[in-house]
Amino acid sequence: MSEGTELGRFLRARRGQVRPQDVGLPAGTGVRRTPGLRREELATLAGVSVDYYTRLERGRETRPSPAVVEALGKALRLSPEALHRLHELAALAAGQPSTRSPQPVHAVRDSVRTLLETLRPSPAYVVSRANDLLAANRPGLRLFPGLTDWPAERRNLTRYMFLHPMSRRLYPDWETMAAHGAAHLRAMAGADPDVPELAQLVGELVMKSPDFARLWERYEVRAHGGGRKHFRHPEVGSMRLGFEVMTISRADGQRLVTYQAAPGTPDHDAMLLLDMADLGEESRSGRSGR
């Protein structure tokens, strides 16, 4: 993993996930020794020489033009988010500095904490760029059973997904959710490559979770913006909730996540029960900073 550049590793990983038939090439006969596309095939599709592409993948060429990056992204059938990540990696390989602060802000403004309370009974919480849980209202914290067993500084939702035993019971479609979690962390790491806590979190998860290590090596990129999630909560039962993710202005990448369900539905009733449950120690619902 230490050889080459992150750009080269990204290209190699994504090349291995594209089948020849996906891009209109014949699969051929016999067993292919290379998973996915060969270097020659991808170079041809992107309109670059095989030698140039090989040097790019091996880290010997570090300044691809935006046009080349676009052509490679099209050949690899990248999503808009993954293509954006490819452009970020190309900029990093060329030595362009990140414009983001390497020290994330963990203090949550009082006005945002007030907003969390006004959103009840809808679960809502604030997370950092690295998915650390910074603040939550009552149902937002109770949405993740067992999370309060960890000290505040350990409460990270990606860590919870892969290392807390309750997460596999909470999510009926855990494998899909875990893949999304790893891809989301890839997106965050691409936007903030110099943040130490992101590198530390990834290192911890790679060492402790074989599932995360496997998904991380796929180099998939996905930034959460909203959708629906299915929870099988041990206290309130099954819930299918819609969710939205909003960036908080002037907060260095902090995000507000809210869940909702239509009034009068069983999902909304379960959400109400989540808000009514006794937490015992509401003071543990978040942290004001580090």
Number of C-alpha atoms within 10 A of each C-alpha: 6 6 9 15 21 20 22 24 21 19 22 20 16 21 22 16 16 19 17 17 12 15 16 8 12 10 14 9 6 6 8 11 7 10 14 21 24 17 20 15 17 24 20 14 16 20 14 15 13 15 12 14 25 17 14 22 21 19 18 14 17 20 16 17 12 12 10 16 19 18 18 24 22 16 20 24 17 19 14 13 13 24 19 19 26 23 20 19 23 23 19 19 20 13 11 11 11 14 8 14 12 13 12 18 17 22 15 20 13 10 8 15 18 11 15 24 17 12 17 19 21 24 26 27 28 27 23 21 21 24 21 21 26 25 28 24 25 25 26 25 24 21 21 19 18 14 20 17 10 12 9 17 13 14 20 19 19 22 20 19 21 22 17 18 12 17 24 18 15 20 19 16 14 17 13 10 17 20 20 18 25 28 23 20 25 25 22 21 19 20 18 23 19 16 18 13 15 19 14 11 17 21 12 15 19 18 11 13 13 12 16 23 17 13 18 20 16 19 21 23 28 21 16 17 11 14 11 13 15 17 22 18 21 13 13 17 15 18 19 18 21 15 19 16 18 15 15 15 9 8 15 16 21 25 21 20 21 21 24 20 19 11 11 8 11 15 21 19 15 20 28 18 16 24 20 12 13 11 16 7 8 12 8 15 20 23 17 12 11 7
